[in-house]
Amino acid sequence: MTTMLQTSTERADENRMPPATASLRVVTVGMLTLVTLVAFEAMAVATAMPAAARALSAVGSYGLAISAFLAMSLFGTVVSGYWGDRSGPRAPLLTGLAGFTGGLVVSGLAPSFVPFVVGRAIGGFGAGLVAVSIYVLIGKAYPADRRPKIFAWFSAAWVLPAVLGPALAGWLTEAVSWRVIFLGVPPIAIPAALALLPALNSVSGGTGQTWMSMRPWRRIGAGAGVAVAVTVMLWGAENLGTPTGIAATVAGGLALIGTLAILLPSGTVALRRGLPSLVASRGMLTMSFFGADTFIPLMLVTHRGLSPVYAGVALTSGALGWSAGAWLQARVRTDAAHARLLGAGAGVVGLGSVLLAVIVLGLPTWAVAVAWVLAGLGMGAAMSSGSVLLLNLSNPSEQGKNSSYLQLADSFGGVLGVGLAGAIFAAAHAQGPVGSGVYAVIWLALAVAGIGAGLAGRRTARRG
């Protein structure tokens, strides 16, 4: 059912969409503003978090604030999938924006670490609601031939925050306060939300089913289980030097795999053609890219002697490549071509990790930026192609649920990639100083995931 492209139901739904080009421009500006704010929040908050932890006397609990946001965003993703299909994108998107901005305010005003973490949890839940709702809004508000360009613009919206976000956040944290980073986003989010209201009020609603008839409770319960499992696993990963930490990491990881088996579509592991292969491909893709990306600055600072500022340039090069790859994807018109581009882009991400493994063993430092531009190019093409395919493979009544599948795969892949790389690094570090060979092993292991994503990606479009 989900593999039927442009069914009569889909076309009928598109006839009810707000067709005016001028209205869509306003909607596009509103969504791009929100994406830019989310991107800046992701980049800037990461920069300000150490200062916040020190100011609140909670450096030892630093990881808890990060895991609280991530875990609750996964739960919000599951809830938003059902909510969006039931009632349309309006209610979950506005609720998510309220949670996202409200969480920032709570954290920004927090007098101690406990309310700070509560704010991060609220913000994470809101971010999960928003991420899926935006996919549903795109599916209902834009014709299929405009979606590739919208996703290309979304990728471009990350470039400026990726380039300027960390530096600006660092300056504001030192010159003013870390609280400015948290309190500065909500006032800008309000006009962006107002720009989306016409589209949210005009697009068709959801199925209108009751919560009981949709029977979401098993999946929502599993979503709560994912939130708990991620928190336990990340806490354990920070304490791998102790038996308790090892046990928590293993238990959390096994629980995460078990709950995701409930949350992801049937056939994901078997790479069934269509949506299951798309979800599997995205999980392996984010595992490969974000796992490798996390250890680039550490290698450049500890092994090549670069300052954190110059080490960040390598990550910026990846963001620029990502944007270019997304614009390349926007020129593709058919699902079959998007599937080929997804497969090729994922393969290029894997190639980027292989190049990093070679570079760390003795090639010049500047080659890291070249390798990561290449990986970013593949990532932008693959991620945007996957997003387009997701909406084209989904009936309108399933866009929320299927979007939540993709968002869960993205998050799970990133967690698994960082966790795998961190486990290899921690095991090596426990034996003594970490040499360049350890980084090479990490990046080669993650390259395998990129290649796997490429193979799965070619199975995403329907036959014929």
N, C-alpha and C positions, 0 to 999 in steps of 0.2 A: 504493500500500500504506500509506504513512504518513498518507494523508489520510482513512483510514477511522476513524470516531469510535466508541469503545466497541465494538470488535469482540468476538466471543465469546471470543477469546483473552484480551483485556483483562479481561473480566468474570471469567473463570476465575482470572486472576492476582489480581484484587482479592479473590476469595474466600479466597485463601491469605494475605492480609495480616493483621497483628496488629490485630484489630478492637476490642479493648477500649478504651473511651473513656479509662479511667484511664491505660492504657499510652500512649495517644496523647498525653495531656496531658504526661506525663514526657518523651516524645520531643520534643514541641513546645517545652517549656521548654529542653531541651538544645540544640535547633537555634537557638532565639532567642538563647540565651546565646552560642553560637558566632558568629552573625551580628553581635551587638552587639560582641563582641570584635574581629571582623574590621573592623567599622566604626570602632571606636575606634582600632585599629591604623592604619587608613588615614588618619584625621584627625590622630592624635597623632604618628605617625612623620613625616608631612609637616611638622609644626611643629618637631619635634626634629632633623630632618635638617641644617639649616644649622649648628646647634651641634655635631652629630657631625662634620660635614665640617671645621669649624674645629679641633676638638679633635684630629682625626687628621691635620691639616695637608694636607687634600686638597680645599680649596674649588674648585680648578680642575677637579677630577674629579667635582664634585657630581652632574652628570647621569648619570654611569656607574652610581651606586648606584640611581638611579630606573629607568633602562633595564634593569638586570640583573633587577630584580624583575618588571617588566612583561613582558620578553621571555620569561623562564622560566615565567611564569604562562600565557602563550599555549601554550607547549610542554606544560605540565602539563594544560591543557584538552584538547588533542588525545589525549594518552595516556589520560586518565581516561575519555574517551568510549568507547573500545574496552574498557578494563579493566572499566568498570562494566557494559557489556552482556555481557561474557564471564563475569564471576564475581559480579555484583551489587555493591551500593554499599559493602559492609563493608570490603573490603581497600583500595580506593583512598581511601576517606574516612579510615580510620585512618592509612594511610600519609601522606596529605596533611596530616593534623593533626600527625603527627610531624615532617614536613618544615617546615610553617609555624611551629610553636613552636620546633623545633630551629634554624631559621634566625634567629629572633629572639634566641635564646640566643647563637648564634655571633656575631651582629652586636653584641649587648649587651656581650659580653666581649672583643670584638676589640681587640688592642693596636695595630693599625695599619689602614690603609685596605683593604689587599688582603683580609684575612679578613673585614672588614666587608662588602665587596662579595660575597664568597663566601656569607656568611650571607644577604644579600638575595636572591641567586640561588636558594639552597635554599628560602627562605621563599616566593619567587614560584612555584616549581614546586609546592610543597605547596598554596599557595592555589589554583592551577589545578586540582589534583586534587580539592580540597574543593568548589569551586564547582559542578562538574558532578555530583559524587557526591551532593550535597544535593538537586539536582533529581531524580536517580534515586530517592533515598530517598523523596522526597515522592510521586513517581509510584507507587511500590510500597506505601507505608505508608498513604496517605490515599485515601479514596474521592474520585471526581471532584468531588462537590458540596462537599467541604471545602477543596479546593485554593485557591479564590479568597481565602478568609479567611486561610489560611496565608501566602499571598504578601502580603496586607495587613499581617499582623503583622510580616513581614520588613521591610517598608518602615518601619513604626513603630519597629522596632529600630534604625534608623539615625538617628532624630530626636535622641535624647539624646546620642549621640556627636557628632553634627553641631553641637549647641548647646554642649555642655560640653567636648568633646574638645580642640579647639585651645587654649582658655583653660587647662584643667587641665594639658595637656601643656606649655604655655609656663611655667606656674608651677613644675611639677616640674623642668623643664629648668634653670630659673634657681635654684630653691631647693635642689635636690638634685643631679641629674645627668641628662644625656640618656640615660644607660644605663638608668635606671629605666623609661623608656618602653618599651624593648625587653624588659627582663627581667620586667616586671610582668604581661604577658599570659599566658605559659605556665602559671603555677600555677592560674589561673582556668579555662583551657581543659581541664584534666584532668578535673574533675568534670563538665563539660559533655559531654565525650566518653563518660564512664561512663554518663550518662543516656541516651545514644543506643544503647548496646550491646544492650538488649533488642530494640529494633526492628531493629537491624542483624543480629541473630542469628535473627530470626523471619521477616523478609521473604524471599520467594523469591529464589534466586540468579539468575545470568545464564543465558545459553544453554549454557554449558559447552563451547563450541567452543574448540579449540586456537588459539593465536595464528597458526599457519600457515594453518589453514582460514579464519580471518577476513581474512587478507591485509591487515594494517594498515600494512605497512612503508612503502608509498608515502606514505600520509597522515602517518605519524609522522615520516618523513623531511622531508615538507613542513612539519610543525610545527616541526622543528628549524630549517628554513630561515626560517620566520617569525621565530623568536627572533633569529637572526643579522641578518635584514633590519631588524627593529625597532631593534636596537642600533646598526646602521650609520646608519639614517635619523635616529635621535634624536641621535647624535653629530654628524652633518652639520648638523642643524638648529641645534645650539649653535654651529656654526662657519660660518654662512652667509656671513660676510664674507670668506672665503677660497675660492679655486678648489677646494681639496680638500674643503671643507665642502659646497659646492654639488654637486660630483660625488658625494659620499657620500650626500647627501640624495636626489638623483635615482636613483642606483643602488639604494639601500635601498628607496625607494618603489616602483620598478618590480619589484624582487624580491619585495616584500611582496604586490603585486597578483598576480604570477604564482603564488606559493605559495598564496594564498588561493583562487585559481581551482580548485586541487586540493582544498582543505579544505572549501569551502562546497558545499552541495547543488547539483546540476545544475538550471538554470533560475532561479538567484538573480538574475542580471543581467536576464533577460527577464521577471522578476516573474511566474513561473508560479504559478498559484493554489495555495494551501495553504502547506506548509512553506517553499518557496523565497521566496515573498512575505513571509512572517513574518520570515525571516532578513534579507532586504533591508531591511524596514521597521525592524528593530531597529538595524541598522548605521547607517542614515541618522538614526534618532532619537537615538542616543548621539552621533553626529557633531554634530548641531545643538545639543543641550543642553550637552554638556561643552565643546565648543569655545567657545560663548558664555560659559559659566560661568567659564572660566579667565580671561577678560579683564575681568570686572566689577570685581574688587578693584583691578587696575592702573589702570583708568579713574577709579575713585572716589578713589584716592590721588593720582594725578598730575594729574588735571584738575579734581577737585572739592575737593581739599585735605582729605579725610577721613583720620583715623588708620586704621591697619590693623584695629584692633578694630571701629570703626564700619563699615568696609568689609566686614568679615566678617558683619555683621548681614544684609546683602543675601543672602549665600549661605545663612545660616540660614533666611531667609524661604523660599527655594527648597526647603529640606529639609522645612519644615513643610507647604508646599503639596504636596510629593511624598507625604507620609504621608496627607494628606486625600484625594488622588486615588486612592491605593491602597485606602483604605476605601470610596470610592465604587465602585470596581471590584468589591469583595467582594459588593455587592448584585446584581450581574449574574449571570444563571443560564444563558444559552445561548451557544453558540459564536458565533452570528450577532451577538448583542448585544455580546460581547467584541470581535469584529472591528470593529464600528462604533465602540465606545469607543476601541479602539486607534487607529483612523483619526482620530477627533475629538481625542483627547488629543495625538497627534503634531502635528495642525494647530495646537493651542493652544500647543505648544512653539515652533513657527515664529512664531506671533503674538507670543509673548513676546520673541523676538529682534527682530522688527520694531519693537515698542514701545521696546526698548533703543536701537535706531538713531534713533528719533525723540527720545527723552529726552536722549541725549547731545548733540544739536544745540541744546538750550536749555531743556528743561523742568526743573522742580525735582528735586533729588537724591532726595528721598523717593520719587519715582515709580519709581525703580529697584527698590526693594523690592516695590512693588505689581506691577510687571511680572514680577518673578521668582517671586513667589508664584503668579501665574497660570501661568507656565511650569512650575513645580514641580508644580502641580495636574495639568496635562496629562501631565507625565512620569510621575507616580505611577500615573495611570489607564492610560496606554499601556504602561508597562513591566510592570505586574502582569497586565494583560490578555494581553500577549504571552506571559508565562510560563505562564499557565493554558492558553492555546491550544496552546502547544508540547507540553505533556503530553497534552492531549486529541487532538492530531493524531498522536501517536506510539504505535506498538505497543510493548508492554512490552519486547520484545527490542531495540528501537531507541532507548529513552529516553536511554541514555548518549550514543550517537553524536549524536542530534538535539540534546541539551542542549549538547554541545560546539559544535555549529554556532552556537547562540544566543550562547553565551559568547564565541566567537571574533568574531562580528559585533559584540557589545557592545564588546569591547576594540579591534577594528579601527576601529570608528566613532569611538570616543573619541580614538584616536591620530590618525586622519585629520582630525578636527575641530580638535584642538589644533594639528596640523601646518599645516593650511591657514590658520588664524588667525595662527599664528606667522610663517608665510611672508609674509603680507600685511603684518603689523606690521614684520617685519625689513626688507622692501623699502622701506617708507615711512620707517622710522627711518634707513636708510642715506642718505636724501635730505635729512634734517634733522629738526627737532622734529616729533613726531607730533601732529597736530591731531585734533579731535573727529570730523572727517569720516572719518578712517581707521577709527576704532572703528565708525562707522556702516556703512562698507563691509563690515567683518568680520561684523557681526551680520546684515546683509541677506544676505550670501552664505550664512551658516549657516541663515538662515530658509528658504532654498530647500530645504535638506536636510530640515528639519522638515516642510515641505509635501509633499515627495516621500515621506517616511515615512508621512504620512497617507494618501496615495493608495495606496501599497503595502499598508498595514494593512487596508484594506477588502477586499483580495483574499485574506485569510488563512483565512477559514472556507470549508468546502466548500459547494458549491452545494446548494440544496434543503434 
